[in-house]
Each structure stands twice: as C-alpha cells, then as structure tokens.
Amino acid sequence: MNGIELKRTLADGGLVFGCMISAMGTTRFRSALQGATLDFVVIDSEHGSRDRHEIQDLCRMLRDIDVTPIVRVPATEAVWVAMALDAGAAGVLVPYCETVEEVAACVATAKWHPLKGEYLRRAVTEGIFPSEGTREYLAARHRESIVIIGIESEPAYERLDAILDVGDIDGIFIGPNDMTTSLGIPDEVTHPRYLEVIQGVIERSEARGVPVMIHQQTLETSTTAIELGARFVMHSSDARLMQVAMQEHMARLRAVGQRVSGKGAAVRGKDTIETV
C-alpha cells in the first residue's frame, strides 16, 4: 500500500495497520517485513539513533515492498519535516505538538515543500503562489504526503480543536507513555482517565474526518484502541514484536524439552523493551 492508497482507505472509513521500527538498522529485514501484511511502518527518528542516510535506505526498502514509510521526526521544527520528505518518506509523524503555530508550520512544509519563507507564508495565508503552474506542481508532488500530529500531553488535548482547525492534517497521534505521564498516571494505559482522553481525541478528530493513531504495545490495549474507534492502527514495535515471538517460541520448546527429558525448569520471559 502506498501513501495515496493509505489515505484513500482512511478517507473511506477503513482501517490501516502498521508498527514502529525503533531498533531495526538494516534493510536485510526486508523479507520479514514483506511478508508481515503491514500497510505502513513508522520509522522512529525521535528516540532512535538514525541519520539521514539510514532513513533514506529504509524508506526506499519499504517502498520497494509496497509498505508506506512514515518518519517520526525528532522535534516539531518544520526543517525536520522537509528532511524526512527529502529522504523519501510518504509522510511524517510530528511528536509532542502543543501549539497551533508549530502545527501550522509543520503542516505547511508537509504540503508545500520546497516552498519556504515569504513564498510559503503567502501560499498558506493568502493562497498566492508564484504561478498557477507552481501551485499545480506542488499539489501533484504532495498528493501522497501524510502529516500526523502528536497530541501527547494534557495541554495539547485541551487545544485539540484549535489544532484541528489548522486543516490539512491526515492523522492525530497519541503516545501513551507521554500522555499518561502528563496526566499524572505514568504508563497506566487502562486507567479510566487515560481511556477518557483517548476517547475524547477520537471523537473530536473523527468529527473532522481525521483518523487517530495510538501507539499501544499489547494486543489487549491495541484491541481497546480499535474498539474505541482508532483506525490508524500502529501496534507495538520491531523490538517488542521480536521479543514476544522469541518468548512464545522458546516457552513452547522448553515445555517440549521438559516433557521429553523430565528435566529443566520454567523460565519466565520479561518485558525489557523501553517504551518510546
């Protein structure tokens, strides 16, 4: 699925499914991702140590296997949005936004890059372009571009309607770790207050036709997000999914070994993956 198909699916009320790449640093994972039925992948460059060359290689690899590459940029400065698009991303996830001004700047860059400075201001505020040819060129160039805005704190939640008023937003993102920490209930992702907030984000965003992405880590919490109305489904991360699969397979093989040999003790897996 490319970015245009992804946007069309969401616009039609459908769901799309993906995960975050937080640890993977080589395109040799191509075959594993190709068979994983992913619609999109979010490449983390906020917490992940990734340079522009690595992001470019991952974007190209994902496009080659028909998975939409989205980059979580390091910060809310619009320059990071431009660099992600230049690297081949179909879209960007801008984390921890709290002001209308920073959202407007990032959306403008995502939709009208490489216009900058005075030309960009005039295009956004007055609808004036250097020429009609320029407007048509930029509209065609960015018909795939996806911009997702991170609502990850209580102040951002309170300003959600004003942020949505910016327009041209293709998705709203909730980071459970940041949001629960802001709410004073760190990582309590089943807490009624957190569930109330994500329900509010979904209802207010969907009323504007904007789907919501919640980065849940377990099947149970991702199921809850879908049941509450999240349609931009980002489940877990490469590192966590690998650990869970290893734990499941090793536990089953250890049980077989104990049954056959009569020796060995149960080993309990631990969640040692940092939530980002």
Helices and strands as residue ranges (DSSP letters): H 3-11, E 16-21, G 27-29, H 30-34, E 40-44, H 52-64, E 68-72, H 78-86, E 91-94, H 100-112, H 117-126, H 132-141, E 146-150, H 154-158, H 160-164, E 171-174, H 176-182, H 192-206, E 212-216, H 219-228, E 232-237, H 238-261
